[in-house]
Amino acid sequence: MKVFSLAAIRTQAAVCVAALTTVVVTVLPGLAQTRAEAQTSAEAQTSAEYTTRPTKADYTRPGPYLGLGASGGLEKFNGGQGSAFGDSVGFTFRGGYRLTRNFAVEGLYEYMDDFGFSTTTFRGTRIHDDIHTHNFSLMGKAILPFGYLDQIQPYLSGGVGFVNANNTGEIRGEEVAGNSATEFAGRVGAGIDLMVTPELAVTVDGGYVLPTGNLSNLNYISYGMGLRYAF
């Protein structure tokens, strides 16, 4: 039977205490520091992600913008009573500046390709008549943002400008001389901008164009959809 002396036991105990002391002094502080650094890094990343998220102010900030869209025109000639001319398709280009959260000024150009009219005479002669229009308007926009982060932005608009109308005709497929005229025009409208990001929006709008003078019988309703980019 092996007998352990008291001195040997004390020596082994001293060695164990020294080893534990080494672990406490060298290893544990390192682990604690590593954990603290990881926590700090995670907090910094979370803070950076939070600070880069868009706010309401980002979606309604002042600045310039441009937009482009497809449009259609519902013929309301003869003072809104309509005529034998058909409806048209076209496009719209706009540029503006948002002054405040609730107000912007905007310049708009709209082209309508063909308010057309076709008929065949009693003798079988086919006659076709086209009216192409160019509308330039300078308008004010009253905007009412709402929803989460103000990403839904309906508006009312109105302004003045002018309409240029070009008329061309065909008889038996041969083009005949047309005419052109330009007159002042008013435009009122409404729409909604759906903000995808603080810069990009999907736009849906409608308007009523009211020419004056020799073109006062060429009223039409405009409707369209497009994209708008804010700088």
Phi and psi restraints in degrees (value plus and minus 20) as a CYANA .aco file:
   2 LYS   PHI    -106.0   -66.0
   2 LYS   PSI     113.6   153.6
   3 VAL   PHI    -130.4   -90.4
   3 VAL   PSI     106.6   146.6
   4 PHE   PHI    -111.4   -71.4
   4 PHE   PSI     112.2   152.2
   5 SER   PHI    -102.6   -62.6
   5 SER   PSI     137.1   177.1
   6 LEU   PHI     -81.9   -41.9
   6 LEU   PSI     -55.1   -15.1
   7 ALA   PHI     -86.7   -46.7
   7 ALA   PSI     -59.7   -19.7
   8 ALA   PHI     -86.4   -46.4
   8 ALA   PSI     -60.8   -20.8
   9 ILE   PHI     -82.6   -42.6
   9 ILE   PSI     -62.1   -22.1
  10 ARG   PHI     -83.3   -43.3
  10 ARG   PSI     -59.4   -19.4
  11 THR   PHI     -84.0   -44.0
  11 THR   PSI     -65.8   -25.8
  12 GLN   PHI     -83.3   -43.3
  12 GLN   PSI     -59.0   -19.0
  13 ALA   PHI     -83.2   -43.2
  13 ALA   PSI     -59.9   -19.9
  14 ALA   PHI     -83.7   -43.7
  14 ALA   PSI     -59.8   -19.8
  15 VAL   PHI     -84.0   -44.0
  15 VAL   PSI     -63.4   -23.4
  16 CYS   PHI     -82.5   -42.5
  16 CYS   PSI     -63.5   -23.5
  17 VAL   PHI     -82.0   -42.0
  17 VAL   PSI     -60.6   -20.6
  18 ALA   PHI     -84.1   -44.1
  18 ALA   PSI     -61.0   -21.0
  19 ALA   PHI     -85.0   -45.0
  19 ALA   PSI     -64.0   -24.0
  20 LEU   PHI     -83.2   -43.2
  20 LEU   PSI     -58.8   -18.8
  21 THR   PHI     -81.9   -41.9
  21 THR   PSI     -62.6   -22.6
  22 THR   PHI     -80.4   -40.4
  22 THR   PSI     -62.6   -22.6
  23 VAL   PHI     -83.0   -43.0
  23 VAL   PSI     -66.0   -26.0
  24 VAL   PHI     -83.0   -43.0
  24 VAL   PSI     -60.4   -20.4
  25 VAL   PHI     -97.9   -57.9
  25 VAL   PSI     -56.4   -16.4
  26 THR   PHI    -126.3   -86.3
  26 THR   PSI     -65.0   -25.0
  27 VAL   PHI    -102.3   -62.3
  27 VAL   PSI     -69.7   -29.7
  28 LEU   PHI     -80.9   -40.9
  28 LEU   PSI     -63.9   -23.9
  29 PRO   PHI     -78.7   -38.7
  29 PRO   PSI     -56.8   -16.8
  30 GLY   PHI     -84.5   -44.5
  30 GLY   PSI     -62.8   -22.8
  31 LEU   PHI     -83.1   -43.1
  31 LEU   PSI     -61.9   -21.9
  32 ALA   PHI     -83.3   -43.3
  32 ALA   PSI     -60.0   -20.0
  33 GLN   PHI     -86.0   -46.0
  33 GLN   PSI     -62.9   -22.9
  34 THR   PHI     -80.4   -40.4
  34 THR   PSI     -63.1   -23.1
  35 ARG   PHI     -84.5   -44.5
  35 ARG   PSI     -61.1   -21.1
  36 ALA   PHI     -84.5   -44.5
  36 ALA   PSI     -61.0   -21.0
  37 GLU   PHI     -85.1   -45.1
  37 GLU   PSI     -60.7   -20.7
  38 ALA   PHI     -83.0   -43.0
  38 ALA   PSI     -61.8   -21.8
  39 GLN   PHI     -85.3   -45.3
  39 GLN   PSI     -62.0   -22.0
  40 THR   PHI     -82.9   -42.9
  40 THR   PSI     -62.3   -22.3
  41 SER   PHI     -83.2   -43.2
  41 SER   PSI     -62.4   -22.4
  42 ALA   PHI     -84.6   -44.6
  42 ALA   PSI     -60.9   -20.9
  43 GLU   PHI     -85.2   -45.2
  43 GLU   PSI     -58.5   -18.5
  44 ALA   PHI     -86.4   -46.4
  44 ALA   PSI     -59.9   -19.9
  45 GLN   PHI     -85.1   -45.1
  45 GLN   PSI     -64.3   -24.3
  46 THR   PHI     -81.1   -41.1
  46 THR   PSI     -61.6   -21.6
  47 SER   PHI     -84.6   -44.6
  47 SER   PSI     -60.3   -20.3
  48 ALA   PHI     -85.6   -45.6
  48 ALA   PSI     -61.3   -21.3
  49 GLU   PHI     -84.2   -44.2
  49 GLU   PSI     -59.1   -19.1
  50 TYR   PHI     -86.1   -46.1
  50 TYR   PSI     -62.1   -22.1
  51 THR   PHI     -91.5   -51.5
  51 THR   PSI     -40.3    -0.3
  52 THR   PHI    -111.5   -71.5
  52 THR   PSI     -25.7    14.3
  53 ARG   PHI     -90.0   -50.0
  53 ARG   PSI     118.8   158.8
  54 PRO   PHI     -83.4   -43.4
  54 PRO   PSI     129.7   169.7
  55 THR   PHI    -136.4   -96.4
  55 THR   PSI     156.2   196.2
  56 LYS   PHI     -77.9   -37.9
  56 LYS   PSI     -58.7   -18.7
  57 ALA   PHI     -83.0   -43.0
  57 ALA   PSI     -51.6   -11.6
  58 ASP   PHI     -87.6   -47.6
  58 ASP   PSI     -56.1   -16.1
  59 TYR   PHI    -100.8   -60.8
  59 TYR   PSI     -32.0     8.0
  60 THR   PHI    -145.6  -105.6
  60 THR   PSI      -0.3    39.7
  61 ARG   PHI     -90.0   -50.0
  61 ARG   PSI     127.5   167.5
  62 PRO   PHI     -86.5   -46.5
  62 PRO   PSI     135.0   175.0
  63 GLY   PHI     129.3   169.3
  63 GLY   PSI     151.2   191.2
  64 PRO   PHI     -99.1   -59.1
  64 PRO   PSI     140.8   180.8
  65 TYR   PHI    -173.3  -133.3
  65 TYR   PSI     139.5   179.5
  66 LEU   PHI    -152.3  -112.3
  66 LEU   PSI     129.9   169.9
  67 GLY   PHI    -166.5  -126.5
  67 GLY   PSI     131.9   171.9
  68 LEU   PHI    -163.4  -123.4
  68 LEU   PSI     118.8   158.8
  69 GLY   PHI    -178.5  -138.5
  69 GLY   PSI     145.5   185.5
  70 ALA   PHI    -108.8   -68.8
  70 ALA   PSI     127.3   167.3
  71 SER   PHI    -162.1  -122.1
  71 SER   PSI     143.2   183.2
  72 GLY   PHI    -152.4  -112.4
  72 GLY   PSI     137.3   177.3
  73 GLY   PHI    -147.0  -107.0
  73 GLY   PSI     105.1   145.1
  74 LEU   PHI    -116.0   -76.0
  74 LEU   PSI      97.3   137.3
  75 GLU   PHI     -86.0   -46.0
  75 GLU   PSI     104.8   144.8
  76 LYS   PHI    -151.3  -111.3
  76 LYS   PSI      26.4    66.4
  77 PHE   PHI     -85.6   -45.6
  77 PHE   PSI     149.3   189.3
  78 ASN   PHI      38.5    78.5
  78 ASN   PSI      29.3    69.3
  79 GLY   PHI      50.0    90.0
  79 GLY   PSI       7.4    47.4
  80 GLY   PHI      72.5   112.5
  80 GLY   PSI     -24.3    15.7
  81 GLN   PHI     -99.9   -59.9
  81 GLN   PSI     -36.7     3.3
  82 GLY   PHI      67.6   107.6
  82 GLY   PSI     149.6   189.6
  83 SER   PHI    -174.6  -134.6
  83 SER   PSI    -188.7  -148.7
  84 ALA   PHI     -99.5   -59.5
  84 ALA   PSI     -28.2    11.8
  85 PHE   PHI     -92.7   -52.7
  85 PHE   PSI     128.7   168.7
  86 GLY   PHI    -110.7   -70.7
  86 GLY   PSI    -199.3  -159.3
  87 ASP   PHI    -101.1   -61.1
  87 ASP   PSI     155.3   195.3
  88 SER   PHI    -156.6  -116.6
  88 SER   PSI     146.5   186.5
  89 VAL   PHI    -143.8  -103.8
  89 VAL   PSI     140.3   180.3
  90 GLY   PHI    -192.6  -152.6
  90 GLY   PSI    -174.2  -134.2
  91 PHE   PHI    -168.0  -128.0
  91 PHE   PSI     142.9   182.9
  92 THR   PHI    -151.2  -111.2
  92 THR   PSI     116.4   156.4
  93 PHE   PHI    -144.3  -104.3
  93 PHE   PSI     114.0   154.0
  94 ARG   PHI    -159.1  -119.1
  94 ARG   PSI     131.3   171.3
  95 GLY   PHI    -165.3  -125.3
  95 GLY   PSI     120.4   160.4
  96 GLY   PHI    -175.9  -135.9
  96 GLY   PSI    -194.3  -154.3
  97 TYR   PHI    -159.7  -119.7
  97 TYR   PSI     103.8   143.8
  98 ARG   PHI    -104.1   -64.1
  98 ARG   PSI      98.6   138.6
  99 LEU   PHI    -107.0   -67.0
  99 LEU   PSI     -61.4   -21.4
 100 THR   PHI    -160.9  -120.9
 100 THR   PSI    -198.3  -158.3
 101 ARG   PHI     -78.2   -38.2
 101 ARG   PSI     -52.6   -12.6
 102 ASN   PHI    -136.1   -96.1
 102 ASN   PSI     -12.6    27.4
 103 PHE   PHI    -168.2  -128.2
 103 PHE   PSI     121.9   161.9
 104 ALA   PHI    -165.9  -125.9
 104 ALA   PSI     137.5   177.5
 105 VAL   PHI    -133.4   -93.4
 105 VAL   PSI     124.9   164.9
 106 GLU   PHI    -165.9  -125.9
 106 GLU   PSI     118.3   158.3
 107 GLY   PHI    -125.5   -85.5
 107 GLY   PSI     116.3   156.3
 108 LEU   PHI    -151.7  -111.7
 108 LEU   PSI     116.8   156.8
 109 TYR   PHI    -141.4  -101.4
 109 TYR   PSI     110.5   150.5
 110 GLU   PHI    -152.4  -112.4
 110 GLU   PSI     111.4   151.4
 111 TYR   PHI    -134.0   -94.0
 111 TYR   PSI     108.2   148.2
 112 MET   PHI    -131.3   -91.3
 112 MET   PSI     104.7   144.7
 113 ASP   PHI     -97.8   -57.8
 113 ASP   PSI     -59.9   -19.9
 114 ASP   PHI    -182.7  -142.7
 114 ASP   PSI      76.8   116.8
 115 PHE   PHI    -105.8   -65.8
 115 PHE   PSI      78.4   118.4
 116 GLY   PHI    -123.0   -83.0
 116 GLY   PSI     135.5   175.5
 117 PHE   PHI    -161.6  -121.6
 117 PHE   PSI     108.7   148.7
 118 SER   PHI    -152.7  -112.7
 118 SER   PSI     123.5   163.5
 119 THR   PHI    -174.8  -134.8
 119 THR   PSI     144.2   184.2
 120 THR   PHI    -145.0  -105.0
 120 THR   PSI     108.2   148.2
 121 THR   PHI     -92.6   -52.6
 121 THR   PSI     152.5   192.5
 122 PHE   PHI     -78.8   -38.8
 122 PHE   PSI     -50.0   -10.0
 123 ARG   PHI    -111.2   -71.2
 123 ARG   PSI     -13.1    26.9
 124 GLY   PHI      69.2   109.2
 124 GLY   PSI      -8.4    31.6
 125 THR   PHI    -103.4   -63.4
 125 THR   PSI     104.4   144.4
 126 ARG   PHI    -108.2   -68.2
 126 ARG   PSI     110.7   150.7
 127 ILE   PHI    -143.4  -103.4
 127 ILE   PSI     111.4   151.4
 128 HIS   PHI    -148.9  -108.9
 128 HIS   PSI     116.9   156.9
 129 ASP   PHI    -149.7  -109.7
 129 ASP   PSI     113.7   153.7
 130 ASP   PHI    -141.1  -101.1
 130 ASP   PSI     123.6   163.6
 131 ILE   PHI    -146.7  -106.7
 131 ILE   PSI      99.8   139.8
 132 HIS   PHI    -126.9   -86.9
 132 HIS   PSI     116.6   156.6
 133 THR   PHI    -144.9  -104.9
 133 THR   PSI     127.8   167.8
 134 HIS   PHI    -144.1  -104.1
 134 HIS   PSI     100.3   140.3
 135 ASN   PHI    -134.5   -94.5
 135 ASN   PSI     105.1   145.1
 136 PHE   PHI    -136.5   -96.5
 136 PHE   PSI     106.0   146.0
 137 SER   PHI    -157.6  -117.6
 137 SER   PSI     122.8   162.8
 138 LEU   PHI    -132.2   -92.2
 138 LEU   PSI     100.9   140.9
 139 MET   PHI    -152.7  -112.7
 139 MET   PSI     139.4   179.4
 140 GLY   PHI    -124.0   -84.0
 140 GLY   PSI     127.8   167.8
 141 LYS   PHI    -145.5  -105.5
 141 LYS   PSI     105.3   145.3
 142 ALA   PHI    -119.9   -79.9
 142 ALA   PSI      98.8   138.8
 143 ILE   PHI    -132.9   -92.9
 143 ILE   PSI     119.8   159.8
 144 LEU   PHI    -147.9  -107.9
 144 LEU   PSI      63.0   103.0
 145 PRO   PHI     -88.5   -48.5
 145 PRO   PSI     126.5   166.5
 146 PHE   PHI    -176.5  -136.5
 146 PHE   PSI    -199.9  -159.9
 147 GLY   PHI      67.3   107.3
 147 GLY   PSI    -199.0  -159.0
 148 TYR   PHI     -82.0   -42.0
 148 TYR   PSI     101.6   141.6
 149 LEU   PHI      42.1    82.1
 149 LEU   PSI      -1.7    38.3
 150 ASP   PHI      40.8    80.8
 150 ASP   PSI      16.6    56.6
 151 GLN   PHI    -103.1   -63.1
 151 GLN   PSI     -32.8     7.2
 152 ILE   PHI    -123.5   -83.5
 152 ILE   PSI      99.2   139.2
 153 GLN   PHI    -152.1  -112.1
 153 GLN   PSI      63.4   103.4
 154 PRO   PHI     -92.6   -52.6
 154 PRO   PSI     137.1   177.1
 155 TYR   PHI    -173.4  -133.4
 155 TYR   PSI     140.1   180.1
 156 LEU   PHI    -137.4   -97.4
 156 LEU   PSI     124.1   164.1
 157 SER   PHI    -158.3  -118.3
 157 SER   PSI     137.0   177.0
 158 GLY   PHI    -186.9  -146.9
 158 GLY   PSI     127.9   167.9
 159 GLY   PHI    -198.8  -158.8
 159 GLY   PSI    -189.8  -149.8
 160 VAL   PHI    -150.7  -110.7
 160 VAL   PSI     142.6   182.6
 161 GLY   PHI    -197.7  -157.7
 161 GLY   PSI    -156.7  -116.7
 162 PHE   PHI    -171.8  -131.8
 162 PHE   PSI     140.7   180.7
 163 VAL   PHI    -142.4  -102.4
 163 VAL   PSI     112.4   152.4
 164 ASN   PHI    -129.0   -89.0
 164 ASN   PSI     106.8   146.8
 165 ALA   PHI    -140.7  -100.7
 165 ALA   PSI     112.3   152.3
 166 ASN   PHI    -138.7   -98.7
 166 ASN   PSI     107.7   147.7
 167 ASN   PHI    -132.0   -92.0
 167 ASN   PSI     106.8   146.8
 168 THR   PHI    -148.7  -108.7
 168 THR   PSI     132.1   172.1
 169 GLY   PHI    -155.4  -115.4
 169 GLY   PSI     138.7   178.7
 170 GLU   PHI    -154.8  -114.8
 170 GLU   PSI     116.9   156.9
 171 ILE   PHI    -146.2  -106.2
 171 ILE   PSI     101.1   141.1
 172 ARG   PHI      35.0    75.0
 172 ARG   PSI      16.3    56.3
 173 GLY   PHI      62.2   102.2
 173 GLY   PSI     -22.5    17.5
 174 GLU   PHI    -124.4   -84.4
 174 GLU   PSI     109.9   149.9
 175 GLU   PHI     -91.3   -51.3
 175 GLU   PSI     118.3   158.3
 176 VAL   PHI    -134.9   -94.9
 176 VAL   PSI     143.8   183.8
 177 ALA   PHI     -79.7   -39.7
 177 ALA   PSI     116.0   156.0
 178 GLY   PHI    -133.2   -93.2
 178 GLY   PSI    -182.3  -142.3
 179 ASN   PHI    -166.6  -126.6
 179 ASN   PSI     148.4   188.4
 180 SER   PHI    -161.2  -121.2
 180 SER   PSI     127.3   167.3
 181 ALA   PHI    -170.0  -130.0
 181 ALA   PSI     131.0   171.0
 182 THR   PHI    -151.5  -111.5
 182 THR   PSI     111.0   151.0
 183 GLU   PHI    -161.3  -121.3
 183 GLU   PSI     139.0   179.0
 184 PHE   PHI     -83.5   -43.5
 184 PHE   PSI     132.9   172.9
 185 ALA   PHI    -170.5  -130.5
 185 ALA   PSI     129.1   169.1
 186 GLY   PHI    -123.1   -83.1
 186 GLY   PSI     139.0   179.0
 187 ARG   PHI    -167.4  -127.4
 187 ARG   PSI     109.5   149.5
 188 VAL   PHI    -144.7  -104.7
 188 VAL   PSI     130.0   170.0
 189 GLY   PHI    -183.8  -143.8
 189 GLY   PSI     158.3   198.3
 190 ALA   PHI    -172.1  -132.1
 190 ALA   PSI     137.2   177.2
 191 GLY   PHI    -190.6  -150.6
 191 GLY   PSI    -192.5  -152.5
 192 ILE   PHI    -168.0  -128.0
 192 ILE   PSI     115.7   155.7
 193 ASP   PHI    -125.9   -85.9
 193 ASP   PSI     104.4   144.4
 194 LEU   PHI    -125.1   -85.1
 194 LEU   PSI      87.2   127.2
 195 MET   PHI     -97.7   -57.7
 195 MET   PSI      96.6   136.6
 196 VAL   PHI    -102.5   -62.5
 196 VAL   PSI     -64.1   -24.1
 197 THR   PHI    -156.0  -116.0
 197 THR   PSI     153.7   193.7
 198 PRO   PHI     -79.9   -39.9
 198 PRO   PSI     -38.8     1.2
 199 GLU   PHI    -120.4   -80.4
 199 GLU   PSI     -58.5   -18.5
 200 LEU   PHI    -126.5   -86.5
 200 LEU   PSI     114.4   154.4
 201 ALA   PHI    -155.3  -115.3
 201 ALA   PSI     126.4   166.4
 202 VAL   PHI    -113.4   -73.4
 202 VAL   PSI     108.4   148.4
 203 THR   PHI    -134.3   -94.3
 203 THR   PSI     120.6   160.6
 204 VAL   PHI    -151.6  -111.6
 204 VAL   PSI     108.4   148.4
 205 ASP   PHI    -170.0  -130.0
 205 ASP   PSI     143.3   183.3
 206 GLY   PHI    -164.6  -124.6
 206 GLY   PSI     134.5   174.5
 207 GLY   PHI    -174.1  -134.1
 207 GLY   PSI     143.2   183.2
 208 TYR   PHI    -143.8  -103.8
 208 TYR   PSI     103.4   143.4
 209 VAL   PHI    -123.7   -83.7
 209 VAL   PSI     108.4   148.4
 210 LEU   PHI    -145.5  -105.5
 210 LEU   PSI      70.2   110.2
 211 PRO   PHI     -89.9   -49.9
 211 PRO   PSI     141.9   181.9
 212 THR   PHI    -140.3  -100.3
 212 THR   PSI    -198.6  -158.6
 213 GLY   PHI      40.5    80.5
 213 GLY   PSI    -154.3  -114.3
 214 ASN   PHI     -87.5   -47.5
 214 ASN   PSI     -33.2     6.8
 215 LEU   PHI    -128.3   -88.3
 215 LEU   PSI      -3.5    36.5
 216 SER   PHI     -86.2   -46.2
 216 SER   PSI     -32.4     7.6
 217 ASN   PHI    -115.1   -75.1
 217 ASN   PSI     -10.7    29.3
 218 LEU   PHI    -128.0   -88.0
 218 LEU   PSI      19.3    59.3
 219 ASN   PHI     -83.5   -43.5
 219 ASN   PSI     126.9   166.9
 220 TYR   PHI    -174.0  -134.0
 220 TYR   PSI     136.5   176.5
 221 ILE   PHI    -118.3   -78.3
 221 ILE   PSI     109.9   149.9
 222 SER   PHI    -126.1   -86.1
 222 SER   PSI     120.5   160.5
 223 TYR   PHI    -163.3  -123.3
 223 TYR   PSI     128.8   168.8
 224 GLY   PHI    -188.6  -148.6
 224 GLY   PSI     155.3   195.3
 225 MET   PHI    -167.4  -127.4
 225 MET   PSI     121.9   161.9
 226 GLY   PHI    -187.6  -147.6
 226 GLY   PSI    -179.8  -139.8
 227 LEU   PHI    -144.6  -104.6
 227 LEU   PSI     129.2   169.2
 228 ARG   PHI    -152.7  -112.7
 228 ARG   PSI     119.0   159.0
 229 TYR   PHI    -143.7  -103.7
 229 TYR   PSI     106.3   146.3
 230 ALA   PHI    -119.8   -79.8
 230 ALA   PSI     114.6   154.6
